[in-house]
Amino acid sequence: MTTPDSLPRIAVLGAGHTGPVIARVALEAGYPVSIAASGDPDRIALITQVLAPGAEARWAADAVRDADIVVLAIPLHRFPAFDPDLVAGKLVVDTMNYWPPTDGVQELFEATSLGSSEVVARRLARSTVVKTLNHIGYHELDEGRRPAGSADRRALGVAGDDPAAVQTVAGVIERIGYDVVRLDSLAAGRLFEPGGAVFGASLTRGEFQQALGAAAA
């Protein structure tokens, strides 16, 4: 767990396209990182060694237990079967998107006026959910990093209902190489979703804020 002179420990749940990239950029920013899939960590050991060298492949329960931040990077169509007890009491970063052409029609996300992360938060009621990293492609996440102060440094949004949790996650985003635009509710994070004002866009902080302002007008 976190000590005063250490960075938060991150557990990435998901070893598909997105999870290992998130694990790698977090590792390179200095964070201790573990990664887990749905089963035996031996099954993802090679993927981890190649795509996120330095991350520890672990059983999901073990990775989550020791983590300060849990990154949920599983395919969204698997979320209805996800056990909320696994992440109870944890700060959870939701990186998922609901995209029917990819995930099929998911009734959990269809039969509601809520944004996808609001649905996730309702199901993970004993966790604190923050939305980010869903509006940038996994291949861009690595390539788009820039040092603080760079003229072309890209901005990413961080949305959540808990200001302290948003601040914690914003610190991670900034450290891995992006400026941050904070939104004070998960509901506002709908602007990050497919079809939203900033989804898939490469924007500086000023451009990002301008796009959000125009969408809200």
Short mmCIF file of the C-alpha atoms (twelve columns), coordinates in Angstrom:
data_MODEL
# 
_entry.id   MODEL 
# 
loop_
_atom_site.group_PDB 
_atom_site.id 
_atom_site.type_symbol 
_atom_site.label_atom_id 
_atom_site.label_alt_id 
_atom_site.label_comp_id 
_atom_site.label_asym_id 
_atom_site.label_seq_id 
_atom_site.Cartn_x 
_atom_site.Cartn_y 
_atom_site.Cartn_z 
_atom_site.pdbx_PDB_model_num 
ATOM 1   C CA . MET A 1   0.000   0.000   0.000   1 
ATOM 2   C CA . THR A 2   0.980   3.655   -0.284  1 
ATOM 3   C CA . THR A 3   3.577   5.102   2.062   1 
ATOM 4   C CA . PRO A 4   4.334   8.838   2.376   1 
ATOM 5   C CA . ASP A 5   7.355   8.623   0.085   1 
ATOM 6   C CA . SER A 6   5.986   6.175   -2.486  1 
ATOM 7   C CA . LEU A 7   3.590   6.244   -5.402  1 
ATOM 8   C CA . PRO A 8   0.240   4.458   -5.315  1 
ATOM 9   C CA . ARG A 9   0.255   0.799   -6.265  1 
ATOM 10  C CA . ILE A 10  -1.810  0.131   -9.384  1 
ATOM 11  C CA . ALA A 11  -3.600  -3.081  -10.339 1 
ATOM 12  C CA . VAL A 12  -4.696  -3.377  -13.969 1 
ATOM 13  C CA . LEU A 13  -7.553  -5.803  -14.564 1 
ATOM 14  C CA . GLY A 14  -7.481  -6.876  -18.185 1 
ATOM 15  C CA . ALA A 15  -4.677  -8.267  -20.326 1 
ATOM 16  C CA . GLY A 16  -6.102  -7.622  -23.782 1 
ATOM 17  C CA . HIS A 17  -5.115  -4.660  -25.954 1 
ATOM 18  C CA . THR A 18  -5.562  -1.844  -23.448 1 
ATOM 19  C CA . GLY A 19  -4.499  -3.256  -20.086 1 
ATOM 20  C CA . PRO A 20  -0.841  -4.014  -20.885 1 
ATOM 21  C CA . VAL A 21  -0.330  -0.564  -22.440 1 
ATOM 22  C CA . ILE A 22  -1.752  1.147   -19.351 1 
ATOM 23  C CA . ALA A 23  0.458   -1.059  -17.208 1 
ATOM 24  C CA . ARG A 24  3.545   -0.183  -19.250 1 
ATOM 25  C CA . VAL A 25  3.082   3.598   -19.232 1 
ATOM 26  C CA . ALA A 26  2.350   3.523   -15.498 1 
ATOM 27  C CA . LEU A 27  5.467   1.466   -14.876 1 
ATOM 28  C CA . GLU A 28  7.586   3.832   -16.921 1 
ATOM 29  C CA . ALA A 29  6.193   6.699   -14.834 1 
ATOM 30  C CA . GLY A 30  7.476   4.976   -11.704 1 
ATOM 31  C CA . TYR A 31  4.359   3.264   -10.362 1 
ATOM 32  C CA . PRO A 32  4.425   -0.274  -8.984  1 
ATOM 33  C CA . VAL A 33  2.028   -2.223  -11.189 1 
ATOM 34  C CA . SER A 34  0.420   -5.639  -11.221 1 
ATOM 35  C CA . ILE A 35  -1.776  -7.015  -13.977 1 
ATOM 36  C CA . ALA A 36  -4.436  -9.690  -13.861 1 
ATOM 37  C CA . ALA A 37  -6.872  -11.409 -16.165 1 
ATOM 38  C CA . SER A 38  -9.790  -13.676 -15.335 1 
ATOM 39  C CA . GLY A 39  -7.727  -16.723 -14.468 1 
ATOM 40  C CA . ASP A 40  -4.309  -18.153 -13.755 1 
ATOM 41  C CA . PRO A 41  -1.565  -15.486 -13.983 1 
ATOM 42  C CA . ASP A 42  0.703   -18.008 -15.701 1 
ATOM 43  C CA . ARG A 43  -1.520  -17.610 -18.762 1 
ATOM 44  C CA . ILE A 44  -0.594  -13.930 -19.112 1 
ATOM 45  C CA . ALA A 45  3.006   -14.139 -17.928 1 
ATOM 46  C CA . LEU A 46  4.485   -13.972 -21.439 1 
ATOM 47  C CA . ILE A 47  2.169   -11.134 -22.502 1 
ATOM 48  C CA . THR A 48  3.187   -9.236  -19.401 1 
ATOM 49  C CA . GLN A 49  6.908   -9.807  -19.956 1 
ATOM 50  C CA . VAL A 50  6.708   -8.618  -23.565 1 
ATOM 51  C CA . LEU A 51  4.183   -5.769  -23.364 1 
ATOM 52  C CA . ALA A 52  4.632   -4.544  -19.797 1 
ATOM 53  C CA . PRO A 53  8.060   -5.659  -18.604 1 
ATOM 54  C CA . GLY A 54  8.348   -5.089  -14.893 1 
ATOM 55  C CA . ALA A 55  4.666   -5.560  -14.137 1 
ATOM 56  C CA . GLU A 56  3.744   -8.499  -11.961 1 
ATOM 57  C CA . ALA A 57  1.197   -10.972 -13.315 1 
ATOM 58  C CA . ARG A 58  -1.017  -11.995 -10.398 1 
ATOM 59  C CA . TRP A 59  -4.335  -13.531 -9.511  1 
ATOM 60  C CA . ALA A 60  -6.949  -10.774 -9.666  1 
ATOM 61  C CA . ALA A 61  -7.865  -11.014 -5.977  1 
ATOM 62  C CA . ASP A 62  -4.228  -10.692 -4.932  1 
ATOM 63  C CA . ALA A 63  -3.557  -7.777  -7.276  1 
ATOM 64  C CA . VAL A 64  -6.620  -5.878  -6.090  1 
ATOM 65  C CA . ARG A 65  -5.982  -6.567  -2.415  1 
ATOM 66  C CA . ASP A 66  -2.600  -4.851  -2.507  1 
ATOM 67  C CA . ALA A 67  -3.598  -2.000  -4.825  1 
ATOM 68  C CA . ASP A 68  -4.412  1.630   -4.103  1 
ATOM 69  C CA . ILE A 69  -5.880  2.130   -7.589  1 
ATOM 70  C CA . VAL A 70  -7.612  -0.548  -9.676  1 
ATOM 71  C CA . VAL A 71  -7.833  0.064   -13.423 1 
ATOM 72  C CA . LEU A 72  -10.778 -1.704  -15.028 1 
ATOM 73  C CA . ALA A 73  -9.666  -2.475  -18.590 1 
ATOM 74  C CA . ILE A 74  -11.787 -5.504  -19.442 1 
ATOM 75  C CA . PRO A 75  -14.032 -5.763  -22.525 1 
ATOM 76  C CA . LEU A 76  -17.287 -4.089  -21.564 1 
ATOM 77  C CA . HIS A 77  -19.381 -7.085  -22.596 1 
ATOM 78  C CA . ARG A 78  -17.737 -8.990  -19.737 1 
ATOM 79  C CA . PHE A 79  -18.656 -6.421  -17.137 1 
ATOM 80  C CA . PRO A 80  -22.156 -7.800  -16.341 1 
ATOM 81  C CA . ALA A 81  -20.408 -10.933 -15.005 1 
ATOM 82  C CA . PHE A 82  -17.809 -8.936  -13.060 1 
ATOM 83  C CA . ASP A 83  -17.952 -9.514  -9.298  1 
ATOM 84  C CA . PRO A 84  -18.420 -6.177  -7.453  1 
ATOM 85  C CA . ASP A 85  -17.034 -7.729  -4.278  1 
ATOM 86  C CA . LEU A 86  -13.620 -8.003  -5.935  1 
ATOM 87  C CA . VAL A 87  -13.121 -4.223  -5.864  1 
ATOM 88  C CA . ALA A 88  -15.230 -3.258  -2.842  1 
ATOM 89  C CA . GLY A 89  -13.628 -0.355  -0.987  1 
ATOM 90  C CA . LYS A 90  -11.237 0.424   -3.850  1 
ATOM 91  C CA . LEU A 91  -10.695 3.427   -6.101  1 
ATOM 92  C CA . VAL A 92  -11.611 2.071   -9.549  1 
ATOM 93  C CA . VAL A 93  -10.620 3.722   -12.822 1 
ATOM 94  C CA . ASP A 94  -13.155 2.848   -15.518 1 
ATOM 95  C CA . THR A 95  -11.531 2.835   -18.971 1 
ATOM 96  C CA . MET A 96  -14.348 0.961   -20.720 1 
ATOM 97  C CA . ASN A 97  -16.669 2.149   -23.490 1 
ATOM 98  C CA . TYR A 98  -20.056 0.865   -24.529 1 
ATOM 99  C CA . TRP A 99  -19.908 0.333   -28.269 1 
ATOM 100 C CA . PRO A 100 -22.606 -2.061  -29.555 1 
ATOM 101 C CA . PRO A 101 -20.800 -2.831  -32.862 1 
ATOM 102 C CA . THR A 102 -17.983 -4.268  -30.746 1 
ATOM 103 C CA . ASP A 103 -19.697 -5.462  -27.587 1 
ATOM 104 C CA . GLY A 104 -23.116 -6.346  -28.942 1 
ATOM 105 C CA . VAL A 105 -26.222 -4.903  -27.351 1 
ATOM 106 C CA . GLN A 106 -25.794 -4.978  -23.576 1 
ATOM 107 C CA . GLU A 107 -29.072 -4.533  -21.723 1 
ATOM 108 C CA . LEU A 108 -27.297 -3.279  -18.596 1 
ATOM 109 C CA . PHE A 109 -26.126 -0.240  -20.569 1 
ATOM 110 C CA . GLU A 110 -29.054 0.075   -22.979 1 
ATOM 111 C CA . ALA A 111 -32.043 0.309   -20.669 1 
ATOM 112 C CA . THR A 112 -30.942 3.533   -18.991 1 
ATOM 113 C CA . SER A 113 -30.329 7.208   -19.599 1 
ATOM 114 C CA . LEU A 114 -27.111 7.033   -17.602 1 
ATOM 115 C CA . GLY A 115 -23.610 7.180   -19.033 1 
ATOM 116 C CA . SER A 116 -21.654 3.940   -19.052 1 
ATOM 117 C CA . SER A 117 -19.469 4.865   -16.063 1 
ATOM 118 C CA . GLU A 118 -22.552 5.820   -14.080 1 
ATOM 119 C CA . VAL A 119 -23.858 2.323   -14.745 1 
ATOM 120 C CA . VAL A 120 -20.511 0.884   -13.681 1 
ATOM 121 C CA . ALA A 121 -20.539 2.967   -10.488 1 
ATOM 122 C CA . ARG A 122 -24.081 1.887   -9.656  1 
ATOM 123 C CA . ARG A 123 -23.069 -1.761  -9.935  1 
ATOM 124 C CA . LEU A 124 -19.806 -1.171  -8.044  1 
ATOM 125 C CA . ALA A 125 -21.644 0.661   -5.277  1 
ATOM 126 C CA . ARG A 126 -18.992 -0.054  -2.636  1 
ATOM 127 C CA . SER A 127 -16.192 1.307   -4.821  1 
ATOM 128 C CA . THR A 128 -15.255 4.845   -5.831  1 
ATOM 129 C CA . VAL A 129 -15.347 5.093   -9.627  1 
ATOM 130 C CA . VAL A 130 -13.427 7.609   -11.739 1 
ATOM 131 C CA . LYS A 131 -13.677 7.777   -15.529 1 
ATOM 132 C CA . THR A 132 -10.637 8.372   -17.747 1 
ATOM 133 C CA . LEU A 133 -8.453  6.776   -20.453 1 
ATOM 134 C CA . ASN A 134 -11.561 5.654   -22.351 1 
ATOM 135 C CA . HIS A 135 -11.369 8.439   -24.933 1 
ATOM 136 C CA . ILE A 136 -7.864  7.691   -26.221 1 
ATOM 137 C CA . GLY A 137 -6.808  4.647   -28.225 1 
ATOM 138 C CA . TYR A 138 -4.457  2.219   -26.524 1 
ATOM 139 C CA . HIS A 139 -1.934  2.637   -29.345 1 
ATOM 140 C CA . GLU A 140 -2.065  6.434   -28.915 1 
ATOM 141 C CA . LEU A 141 -1.692  6.286   -25.131 1 
ATOM 142 C CA . ASP A 142 1.931   5.223   -25.436 1 
ATOM 143 C CA . GLU A 143 2.884   7.416   -28.387 1 
ATOM 144 C CA . GLY A 144 1.116   10.573  -27.193 1 
ATOM 145 C CA . ARG A 145 3.022   11.082  -23.952 1 
ATOM 146 C CA . ARG A 146 4.909   14.355  -23.595 1 
ATOM 147 C CA . PRO A 147 6.858   16.050  -20.775 1 
ATOM 148 C CA . ALA A 148 5.045   18.674  -18.722 1 
ATOM 149 C CA . GLY A 149 5.139   22.056  -20.424 1 
ATOM 150 C CA . SER A 150 5.440   20.692  -23.973 1 
ATOM 151 C CA . ALA A 151 3.508   22.803  -26.464 1 
ATOM 152 C CA . ASP A 152 1.940   19.719  -28.015 1 
ATOM 153 C CA . ARG A 153 1.144   17.941  -24.744 1 
ATOM 154 C CA . ARG A 154 -2.272  16.332  -25.072 1 
ATOM 155 C CA . ALA A 155 -5.016  16.627  -22.468 1 
ATOM 156 C CA . LEU A 156 -7.122  13.833  -21.042 1 
ATOM 157 C CA . GLY A 157 -10.305 14.193  -19.048 1 
ATOM 158 C CA . VAL A 158 -10.825 12.782  -15.568 1 
ATOM 159 C CA . ALA A 159 -14.395 12.664  -14.281 1 
ATOM 160 C CA . GLY A 160 -15.791 11.550  -10.949 1 
ATOM 161 C CA . ASP A 161 -18.113 12.347  -8.075  1 
ATOM 162 C CA . ASP A 162 -15.398 12.156  -5.397  1 
ATOM 163 C CA . PRO A 163 -12.972 15.132  -5.595  1 
ATOM 164 C CA . ALA A 164 -10.185 13.353  -3.704  1 
ATOM 165 C CA . ALA A 165 -10.392 10.334  -6.003  1 
ATOM 166 C CA . VAL A 166 -10.378 12.576  -9.077  1 
ATOM 167 C CA . GLN A 167 -7.291  14.336  -7.728  1 
ATOM 168 C CA . THR A 168 -5.504  11.026  -7.128  1 
ATOM 169 C CA . VAL A 169 -6.224  9.764   -10.627 1 
ATOM 170 C CA . ALA A 170 -5.364  13.132  -12.165 1 
ATOM 171 C CA . GLY A 171 -1.946  12.829  -10.570 1 
ATOM 172 C CA . VAL A 172 -1.397  9.537   -12.366 1 
ATOM 173 C CA . ILE A 173 -2.493  10.958  -15.714 1 
ATOM 174 C CA . GLU A 174 -0.194  13.944  -15.353 1 
ATOM 175 C CA . ARG A 175 2.749   11.788  -14.331 1 
ATOM 176 C CA . ILE A 176 2.392   9.424   -17.298 1 
ATOM 177 C CA . GLY A 177 2.590   12.364  -19.703 1 
ATOM 178 C CA . TYR A 178 -0.718  14.183  -20.172 1 
ATOM 179 C CA . ASP A 179 -2.360  17.384  -19.016 1 
ATOM 180 C CA . VAL A 180 -5.622  16.904  -17.144 1 
ATOM 181 C CA . VAL A 181 -9.065  18.439  -17.446 1 
ATOM 182 C CA . ARG A 182 -11.109 17.581  -14.356 1 
ATOM 183 C CA . LEU A 183 -14.877 17.156  -14.446 1 
ATOM 184 C CA . ASP A 184 -16.711 17.074  -11.148 1 
ATOM 185 C CA . SER A 185 -19.169 14.280  -11.863 1 
ATOM 186 C CA . LEU A 186 -19.357 10.908  -13.572 1 
ATOM 187 C CA . ALA A 187 -22.395 12.224  -15.425 1 
ATOM 188 C CA . ALA A 188 -20.192 14.860  -17.076 1 
ATOM 189 C CA . GLY A 189 -17.927 12.045  -18.217 1 
ATOM 190 C CA . ARG A 190 -20.525 11.178  -20.853 1 
ATOM 191 C CA . LEU A 191 -18.675 13.746  -22.967 1 
ATOM 192 C CA . PHE A 192 -15.737 11.310  -23.088 1 
ATOM 193 C CA . GLU A 193 -17.819 8.471   -24.522 1 
ATOM 194 C CA . PRO A 194 -18.169 7.429   -28.182 1 
ATOM 195 C CA . GLY A 195 -19.940 10.256  -29.987 1 
ATOM 196 C CA . GLY A 196 -18.962 12.706  -27.250 1 
ATOM 197 C CA . ALA A 197 -17.231 16.019  -27.751 1 
ATOM 198 C CA . VAL A 198 -13.689 14.800  -27.090 1 
ATOM 199 C CA . PHE A 199 -13.815 11.105  -27.890 1 
ATOM 200 C CA . GLY A 200 -10.849 10.129  -30.037 1 
ATOM 201 C CA . ALA A 201 -9.689  13.744  -30.422 1 
ATOM 202 C CA . SER A 202 -6.089  14.883  -29.972 1 
ATOM 203 C CA . LEU A 203 -6.436  18.153  -28.066 1 
ATOM 204 C CA . THR A 204 -4.362  20.410  -25.883 1 
ATOM 205 C CA . ARG A 205 -5.840  21.391  -22.526 1 
ATOM 206 C CA . GLY A 206 -7.216  24.650  -23.921 1 
ATOM 207 C CA . GLU A 207 -8.744  22.911  -26.933 1 
ATOM 208 C CA . PHE A 208 -10.189 20.196  -24.705 1 
ATOM 209 C CA . GLN A 209 -11.830 22.740  -22.409 1 
ATOM 210 C CA . GLN A 210 -13.162 24.649  -25.390 1 
ATOM 211 C CA . ALA A 211 -14.699 21.486  -26.885 1 
ATOM 212 C CA . LEU A 212 -16.371 20.620  -23.589 1 
ATOM 213 C CA . GLY A 213 -17.682 24.158  -23.235 1 
ATOM 214 C CA . ALA A 214 -19.145 24.116  -26.727 1 
ATOM 215 C CA . ALA A 215 -20.825 20.768  -26.083 1 
ATOM 216 C CA . ALA A 216 -22.372 22.035  -22.858 1 
ATOM 217 C CA . ALA A 217 -23.625 25.278  -24.405 1 
# 
